[in-house]
Amino acid sequence: MRHNALKTIQRYGMLPEGCRVVVGCSGGADSIALLSFLLELRQERNLTVEACHVNHLLRGAEAQRDEEFCRQFCQERGVLLHVFRENMAEGAQKAGCSVEDYSRQRRYIYFAQLTPDESDRIATAHHANDLAETQLFHLVRGTGSKGLIGIPPVRGKIIRPLLYCSRKEIEAYCQEQGLSYVTDSSNACDGYSRNRLRIHVLPQLEKINPAFVKSAVRLSKQLQLEEDYLEKQVEMAEKQICLSENCWSRKGFISLHPALQQRLLARWLQTSGADCSSKKIQDMLKLISENGAMELCRNHYLQVTDEQIRLKEAAKLQPFFSVPMKVGDISLFEGKILRVQPLDCTKYKFFANNQSKALKNVLDCDKISGVAVIRQKIPGDAIWLPGHSKPSSFKKLLNQKKVSLEERSRLAVLCDEKGPLWLEGFGVRADVLPSETSKNLLIVHVLDCDNKNKK
């Protein structure tokens, strides 16, 4: 274990001389071995070694036992121990995610609080078996080559010196050093996805290939090498197509290899804080081939013109509104008024005879279902416009007209119990169109005081 860990530390420059390193310590064999190993290096590398234990408050007396074990282990060796306690089950429920994911996020938040200086390091005890397990987990859930790296040896301040050491090597080290440790009983429970992989799947794969974990390590290292190369290619490609900040040449982007296209878009998704999924990237590629705009997340959207691809920040989104429809002027927000007026049938016939553009904003109020309200668009909105063979989603209509995210947040939508019956700029739903027998007509238009025009 020592040999492999030292090679990993040196290869990735994990421990600059004189740095302060905080070790995540659960009390299990892996973290105890890591802490003990770093204490061996403390004098040689002039390290300040501290430890952090997070009590998840999930296993009652056993969790308290683990905490006390870590306290005693660190006290005997003169190691400063930081302890955090949080009920992860309650937190996960409030956050709407799994206990596993929530606990992982919270641990790293605590680690970050303890390492404010740039030179500080956070050492976690992930090992080769964890790496193989993570690769399988990503593969099962769906991933690309980056996901098959599994666990990176270094990510920011986080270092993993034992990443290429097997569990057997770690346990052998503990035995050689006479190190005692605790065992988490939940590791034997197959109620968690990762535990099922560890308990049931990995042993079967090792029956096929006893060196499966070593093979997983080789794959991870090779993919990490290729990832480093591809990231440099992406940086070069972005410089070639970049017109200005967050603006690319559409022609230049289309000329790139699809692998570079996808990685460039993934970067933008990460920058905007949006979900970086394969589907989202495919949707972006489709938009780039067609022109238009699409929302990436609440604060950013992608806008594509004939010449450019832009990542735009939506800094002026209007808060959501929903008000009952009434005849007269309805103030939606500052600078925008919706005007709903009765329309004389003879005037409608005049509009019809002259093919006026105002026709698309005229509706038969007797055909409205239930109570009508005016609101903004919401996900899933669609409208069956006159002359169309089927309902069209707002998303498709707005993309075709290249309407920006800011403009979309200002659009007025008139709805009844059936759904949207009028969309600003597009007109009324087919089934509320006036007919020769219509008696009560309304005309709807928007007064946009900011732009001084009527729609």
C-alpha positions as CSV (number, residue, x, y, z in Angstrom):
1,M,0.0,0.0,0.0
2,R,2.8,2.4,1.0
3,H,4.5,2.0,-2.4
4,N,1.3,2.6,-4.5
5,A,0.2,5.5,-2.3
6,L,3.6,7.3,-2.6
7,K,3.6,6.8,-6.4
8,T,0.1,8.3,-6.6
9,I,1.1,11.3,-4.4
10,Q,4.2,12.0,-6.4
11,R,2.6,11.5,-9.8
12,Y,-0.2,14.0,-9.1
13,G,1.6,16.4,-6.8
14,M,-0.9,15.8,-4.1
15,L,1.0,17.0,-1.0
16,P,3.1,20.2,-1.4
17,E,5.7,20.4,1.3
18,G,4.5,22.3,4.4
19,C,0.8,22.1,3.5
20,R,-2.1,21.4,5.9
21,V,-4.1,18.3,5.1
22,V,-7.5,17.4,6.6
23,V,-8.3,13.7,6.5
24,G,-11.9,12.5,6.3
25,C,-12.0,9.9,9.1
26,S,-15.0,7.6,9.5
27,G,-13.2,5.1,11.7
28,G,-13.2,2.4,9.0
29,A,-10.1,0.5,7.8
30,D,-9.6,2.8,4.7
31,S,-9.7,6.2,6.6
32,I,-7.6,4.8,9.5
33,A,-5.0,3.5,7.1
34,L,-4.9,6.8,5.3
35,L,-4.6,8.9,8.4
36,S,-1.8,6.6,9.8
37,F,0.0,6.7,6.5
38,L,-0.1,10.5,6.3
39,L,1.2,10.7,9.9
40,E,4.2,8.7,8.7
41,L,4.9,11.4,6.1
42,R,4.2,14.3,8.5
43,Q,7.8,15.0,9.6
44,E,9.4,14.1,6.2
45,R,7.1,16.6,4.3
46,N,6.5,19.1,7.1
47,L,2.8,18.4,7.0
48,T,0.1,19.6,9.4
49,V,-2.3,16.6,9.6
50,E,-5.8,17.0,11.0
51,A,-8.9,14.9,10.8
52,C,-12.6,15.4,10.3
53,H,-15.4,13.0,11.4
54,V,-19.0,13.6,10.3
55,N,-21.6,11.8,12.4
56,H,-24.7,11.2,10.2
57,L,-26.9,10.3,13.1
58,L,-28.2,7.3,11.2
59,R,-27.1,4.3,13.2
60,G,-27.9,5.2,16.8
61,A,-25.4,3.8,19.2
62,E,-23.1,2.5,16.4
63,A,-22.7,6.0,15.0
64,Q,-21.8,7.3,18.5
65,R,-19.3,4.4,18.8
66,D,-17.6,5.4,15.5
67,E,-17.3,9.0,16.7
68,E,-15.8,8.0,20.0
69,F,-13.4,5.6,18.3
70,C,-12.1,8.5,16.0
71,R,-11.7,10.8,19.0
72,Q,-9.6,8.2,20.9
73,F,-7.5,7.3,17.8
74,C,-6.7,11.0,17.1
75,Q,-6.1,11.8,20.8
76,E,-3.6,9.0,21.1
77,R,-1.6,10.4,18.1
78,G,-1.9,14.1,18.9
79,V,-4.1,14.8,15.9
80,L,-6.7,17.6,16.0
81,L,-10.1,16.1,15.2
82,H,-13.0,18.2,13.9
83,V,-16.5,16.6,14.5
84,F,-19.7,17.6,12.8
85,R,-23.1,16.0,13.6
86,E,-26.1,16.2,11.3
87,N,-29.3,14.1,10.8
88,M,-28.7,13.2,7.1
89,A,-32.0,11.3,6.8
90,E,-34.0,14.5,7.7
91,G,-31.9,16.7,5.5
92,A,-32.2,14.3,2.5
93,Q,-36.0,14.3,2.9
94,K,-36.2,18.1,2.9
95,A,-33.8,18.4,0.0
96,G,-35.7,15.7,-2.0
97,C,-32.7,13.5,-2.7
98,S,-31.2,10.2,-1.5
99,V,-29.5,9.9,1.8
100,E,-26.4,8.8,0.0
101,D,-26.2,11.9,-2.2
102,Y,-27.2,14.3,0.5
103,S,-24.6,12.9,2.9
104,R,-21.9,13.1,0.3
105,Q,-22.7,16.7,-0.5
106,R,-22.8,17.7,3.2
107,R,-19.5,16.0,4.0
108,Y,-17.7,18.0,1.3
109,I,-19.3,21.2,2.5
110,Y,-17.9,20.5,6.0
111,F,-14.5,19.7,4.5
112,A,-14.5,23.0,2.6
113,Q,-15.3,24.9,5.7
114,L,-12.1,23.5,7.3
115,T,-9.8,24.3,4.4
116,P,-10.1,28.0,3.6
117,D,-6.5,28.5,2.4
118,E,-5.4,27.7,-1.1
119,S,-2.6,25.5,0.1
120,D,-4.9,23.3,2.3
121,R,-5.8,19.8,1.1
122,I,-8.7,17.4,1.9
123,A,-7.7,13.8,1.8
124,T,-10.3,11.1,1.4
125,A,-9.7,7.4,1.6
126,H,-11.3,6.2,-1.7
127,H,-9.5,3.1,-3.0
128,A,-9.3,0.9,-6.1
129,N,-12.4,-1.1,-5.2
130,D,-14.4,2.1,-4.7
131,L,-13.1,3.2,-8.1
132,A,-14.3,0.0,-9.8
133,E,-17.7,0.3,-8.0
134,T,-18.1,3.9,-9.2
135,Q,-17.3,3.0,-12.8
136,L,-19.9,0.3,-12.7
137,F,-22.4,2.6,-11.0
138,H,-21.9,5.2,-13.7
139,L,-22.1,2.6,-16.5
140,V,-25.4,1.3,-15.2
141,R,-26.9,4.7,-14.9
142,G,-25.6,5.8,-18.3
143,T,-22.4,7.7,-18.9
144,G,-19.7,8.6,-21.4
145,S,-15.9,8.1,-21.2
146,K,-15.5,10.8,-18.6
147,G,-17.9,8.9,-16.3
148,L,-15.9,5.7,-16.7
149,I,-12.9,7.4,-15.2
150,G,-14.9,6.8,-12.0
151,I,-13.1,8.8,-9.3
152,P,-10.4,11.4,-10.2
153,P,-7.2,11.2,-8.1
154,V,-7.3,15.0,-7.6
155,R,-10.2,17.4,-7.8
156,G,-9.4,20.9,-6.6
157,K,-8.2,20.6,-3.0
158,I,-9.5,17.0,-2.7
159,I,-6.8,14.4,-3.0
160,R,-7.1,10.6,-2.9
161,P,-3.7,9.0,-2.1
162,L,-5.1,5.4,-1.8
163,L,-7.1,5.5,-5.0
164,Y,-4.9,2.9,-6.8
165,C,-4.6,0.7,-3.7
166,S,-6.9,-2.3,-3.3
167,R,-9.0,-3.0,-0.2
168,K,-6.8,-6.1,0.5
169,E,-3.7,-4.0,0.4
170,I,-5.2,-1.5,2.9
171,E,-6.4,-4.2,5.2
172,A,-2.9,-5.8,5.1
173,Y,-1.4,-2.4,6.0
174,C,-3.7,-2.2,9.0
175,Q,-2.7,-5.6,10.1
176,E,1.0,-4.9,9.8
177,Q,0.7,-1.7,11.8
178,G,-1.6,-3.2,14.4
179,L,-4.3,-0.7,13.6
180,S,-7.8,-1.4,14.9
181,Y,-10.8,0.1,13.1
182,V,-14.6,0.0,13.2
183,T,-17.0,-1.6,10.7
184,D,-20.1,0.2,9.5
185,S,-22.9,-2.3,9.6
186,S,-24.8,-0.5,6.9
187,N,-22.1,-1.6,4.4
188,A,-23.6,-5.1,4.6
189,C,-27.1,-3.9,3.7
190,D,-28.0,-4.2,0.1
191,G,-30.7,-1.5,0.3
192,Y,-28.3,1.0,-1.3
193,S,-27.4,0.8,-5.0
194,R,-23.7,1.0,-4.4
195,N,-23.9,-1.7,-1.8
196,R,-25.6,-4.1,-4.2
197,L,-22.8,-3.6,-6.7
198,R,-20.2,-4.2,-4.0
199,I,-21.9,-7.2,-2.4
200,H,-23.4,-8.9,-5.5
201,V,-21.9,-7.7,-8.8
202,L,-18.2,-7.1,-8.1
203,P,-17.6,-10.6,-6.6
204,Q,-19.2,-12.2,-9.8
205,L,-16.9,-10.1,-12.0
206,E,-13.9,-11.1,-10.0
207,K,-14.9,-14.7,-10.6
208,I,-14.6,-14.1,-14.3
209,N,-11.4,-12.0,-13.9
210,P,-9.7,-12.1,-10.5
211,A,-7.7,-9.0,-11.5
212,F,-10.9,-7.0,-12.4
213,V,-10.1,-4.2,-9.9
214,K,-6.6,-3.8,-11.4
215,S,-8.2,-3.7,-14.9
216,A,-10.6,-1.0,-13.7
217,V,-7.7,1.0,-12.4
218,R,-5.9,0.7,-15.8
219,L,-9.0,1.8,-17.6
220,S,-9.4,4.8,-15.3
221,K,-5.8,5.9,-15.8
222,Q,-6.0,5.5,-19.6
223,L,-9.3,7.4,-19.8
224,Q,-7.9,10.2,-17.5
225,L,-5.0,10.5,-19.9
226,E,-7.3,10.8,-22.9
227,E,-9.5,13.2,-21.0
228,D,-6.6,15.5,-20.3
229,Y,-5.8,15.5,-24.1
230,L,-9.4,16.1,-25.1
231,E,-9.8,19.0,-22.7
232,K,-6.8,20.7,-24.4
233,Q,-8.4,20.1,-27.8
234,V,-11.6,21.6,-26.5
235,E,-9.8,24.7,-25.3
236,M,-8.1,25.1,-28.7
237,A,-11.4,24.6,-30.6
238,E,-13.1,27.2,-28.4
239,K,-10.4,29.7,-29.2
240,Q,-10.9,29.1,-32.9
241,I,-14.7,29.6,-32.9
242,C,-14.9,32.2,-30.2
243,L,-16.2,35.6,-31.4
244,S,-16.5,37.2,-28.0
245,E,-17.3,36.1,-24.4
246,N,-20.0,33.3,-24.5
247,C,-20.4,33.8,-28.3
248,W,-19.3,31.4,-30.9
249,S,-19.3,31.3,-34.7
250,R,-22.1,29.0,-35.7
251,K,-20.3,28.0,-38.9
252,G,-17.1,27.3,-36.9
253,F,-19.0,25.2,-34.4
254,I,-20.7,23.1,-37.0
255,S,-17.3,22.3,-38.7
256,L,-16.0,20.7,-35.4
257,H,-16.0,17.0,-34.7
258,P,-19.2,16.0,-32.8
259,A,-17.1,14.9,-29.8
260,L,-15.7,18.5,-29.5
261,Q,-19.2,20.0,-30.1
262,Q,-20.7,17.9,-27.2
263,R,-17.8,18.8,-24.8
264,L,-18.1,22.5,-25.6
265,L,-21.8,22.5,-24.9
266,A,-21.2,20.5,-21.7
267,R,-18.9,23.3,-20.6
268,W,-21.6,25.9,-21.2
269,L,-24.1,23.8,-19.2
270,Q,-21.7,23.6,-16.3
271,T,-21.1,27.3,-16.5
272,S,-24.8,28.1,-16.3
273,G,-25.4,25.6,-13.6
274,A,-27.9,23.7,-15.8
275,D,-28.4,19.9,-15.8
276,C,-25.5,18.5,-17.9
277,S,-27.4,15.5,-19.4
278,S,-27.0,13.8,-22.7
279,K,-30.6,14.8,-23.6
280,K,-30.0,18.4,-22.9
281,I,-26.9,18.4,-25.1
282,Q,-28.8,16.7,-27.9
283,D,-31.5,19.3,-27.6
284,M,-28.9,22.0,-27.9
285,L,-27.4,20.4,-31.0
286,K,-30.8,20.2,-32.6
287,L,-31.4,23.9,-31.9
288,I,-28.1,24.8,-33.4
289,S,-29.1,23.0,-36.6
290,E,-32.4,24.9,-36.8
291,N,-31.8,28.3,-35.1
292,G,-33.9,29.7,-32.3
293,A,-33.6,29.9,-28.5
294,M,-34.0,27.5,-25.6
295,E,-33.9,27.8,-21.8
296,L,-31.0,26.0,-20.2
297,C,-32.0,26.9,-16.6
298,R,-33.8,29.7,-14.9
299,N,-30.9,32.2,-15.4
300,H,-29.4,31.2,-18.8
301,Y,-30.5,30.4,-22.3
302,L,-29.0,29.4,-25.6
303,Q,-29.7,31.7,-28.6
304,V,-28.8,30.6,-32.1
305,T,-28.9,32.9,-35.2
306,D,-27.6,32.2,-38.7
307,E,-24.2,33.5,-37.7
308,Q,-23.8,33.1,-34.0
309,I,-24.3,30.8,-31.0
310,R,-24.7,32.6,-27.7
311,L,-25.0,31.7,-24.1
312,K,-27.0,34.5,-22.6
313,E,-27.8,35.4,-19.0
314,A,-31.4,36.2,-18.3
315,A,-31.0,39.0,-15.8
316,K,-34.4,40.7,-16.3
317,L,-36.9,37.8,-16.0
318,Q,-40.3,38.9,-14.8
319,P,-41.7,37.2,-11.7
320,F,-44.6,34.9,-12.3
321,F,-48.1,36.5,-12.5
322,S,-51.6,35.2,-12.8
323,V,-54.7,37.5,-12.7
324,P,-58.4,37.1,-13.7
325,M,-59.3,38.4,-17.1
326,K,-61.7,41.4,-17.2
327,V,-62.8,43.9,-19.8
328,G,-60.6,47.0,-19.7
329,D,-56.9,47.6,-19.1
330,I,-55.0,45.1,-16.9
331,S,-51.6,46.0,-15.6
332,L,-49.3,43.0,-15.8
333,F,-46.1,44.5,-14.6
334,E,-44.2,47.8,-15.0
335,G,-44.4,48.9,-18.6
336,K,-46.9,46.4,-19.9
337,I,-50.7,46.5,-20.0
338,L,-53.1,44.0,-21.5
339,R,-56.2,45.7,-23.0
340,V,-59.4,43.6,-23.4
341,Q,-62.2,45.3,-25.3
342,P,-65.6,44.3,-26.6
343,L,-65.7,44.3,-30.4
344,D,-68.7,45.2,-32.5
345,C,-69.6,42.4,-34.9
346,T,-69.7,44.8,-37.9
347,K,-66.2,45.9,-37.1
348,Y,-65.1,42.3,-37.0
349,K,-66.6,41.8,-40.5
350,F,-64.7,44.8,-41.6
351,F,-61.4,43.3,-40.3
352,A,-62.3,40.0,-42.0
353,N,-63.0,41.6,-45.3
354,N,-59.7,43.5,-45.2
355,Q,-57.7,40.5,-43.9
356,S,-56.5,42.6,-40.9
357,K,-53.8,41.3,-38.7
358,A,-56.0,42.2,-35.8
359,L,-58.1,39.1,-36.6
360,K,-55.7,36.8,-34.8
361,N,-56.5,38.6,-31.5
362,V,-60.3,38.4,-31.7
363,L,-62.2,35.7,-29.9
364,D,-65.8,34.6,-29.2
365,C,-66.1,35.0,-25.4
366,D,-69.1,32.7,-25.4
367,K,-66.7,29.9,-26.4
368,I,-64.5,30.4,-23.4
369,S,-64.6,27.4,-21.0
370,G,-65.0,28.5,-17.4
371,V,-63.1,31.4,-15.9
372,A,-60.3,33.0,-18.0
373,V,-57.0,34.2,-16.5
374,I,-54.0,36.0,-17.8
375,R,-50.6,34.6,-16.8
376,Q,-47.1,33.9,-18.1
377,K,-46.2,30.7,-20.0
378,I,-45.4,27.6,-18.0
379,P,-43.6,24.4,-19.1
380,G,-45.8,22.2,-21.2
381,D,-48.0,25.0,-22.6
382,A,-49.4,24.4,-26.1
383,I,-52.0,25.9,-28.3
384,W,-53.9,24.8,-31.4
385,L,-53.7,27.8,-33.7
386,P,-56.0,28.3,-36.7
387,G,-54.7,26.6,-39.8
388,H,-52.5,24.2,-37.9
389,S,-53.1,20.4,-38.1
390,K,-52.3,19.9,-34.4
391,P,-51.5,21.8,-31.2
392,S,-48.0,23.5,-31.2
393,S,-45.9,23.7,-28.0
394,F,-45.0,27.2,-26.9
395,K,-41.4,26.1,-26.9
396,K,-41.5,25.2,-30.6
397,L,-43.3,28.4,-31.6
398,L,-41.0,30.7,-29.6
399,N,-37.9,28.9,-30.9
400,Q,-39.1,29.3,-34.5
401,K,-39.4,33.1,-33.9
402,K,-36.1,33.2,-32.0
403,V,-37.8,34.8,-28.9
404,S,-35.2,35.5,-26.1
405,L,-35.7,34.2,-22.6
406,E,-36.3,37.8,-21.3
407,E,-39.0,38.3,-23.9
408,R,-40.6,35.0,-23.1
409,S,-40.9,35.9,-19.4
410,R,-42.8,39.0,-20.5
411,L,-45.3,37.3,-22.8
412,A,-49.0,37.3,-21.8
413,V,-51.0,34.1,-22.1
414,L,-54.8,34.0,-21.9
415,C,-56.1,30.7,-20.5
416,D,-59.4,29.0,-19.8
417,E,-60.2,25.6,-18.3
418,K,-59.0,23.9,-21.5
419,G,-55.6,25.6,-21.4
420,P,-54.1,28.5,-23.3
421,L,-56.6,30.2,-25.6
422,W,-54.4,33.2,-26.7
423,L,-50.7,33.7,-26.9
424,E,-49.3,37.2,-27.3
425,G,-47.8,37.6,-30.8
426,F,-49.4,34.3,-32.1
427,G,-53.1,34.7,-31.7
428,V,-56.1,32.7,-30.4
429,R,-56.9,29.0,-30.2
430,A,-58.9,27.7,-33.1
431,D,-62.0,26.7,-31.2
432,V,-62.6,30.2,-29.9
433,L,-62.5,31.9,-33.3
434,P,-65.6,33.9,-34.1
435,S,-68.1,32.6,-36.6
436,E,-71.1,34.1,-38.5
437,T,-73.3,33.4,-35.5
438,S,-71.0,34.9,-32.9
439,K,-72.6,37.7,-30.8
440,N,-70.1,38.5,-28.1
441,L,-66.6,39.3,-29.3
442,L,-63.5,40.4,-27.5
443,I,-60.3,41.8,-29.0
444,V,-57.1,41.4,-27.0
445,H,-53.9,43.4,-27.4
446,V,-50.9,44.4,-25.4
447,L,-49.7,47.9,-24.7
448,D,-45.9,47.6,-24.2
449,C,-45.1,51.0,-22.8
450,D,-41.3,50.3,-22.8
451,N,-41.3,49.6,-26.5
452,K,-44.1,52.0,-27.3
453,N,-46.0,49.6,-29.5
454,K,-49.3,47.6,-29.6
455,K,-49.4,43.9,-30.2
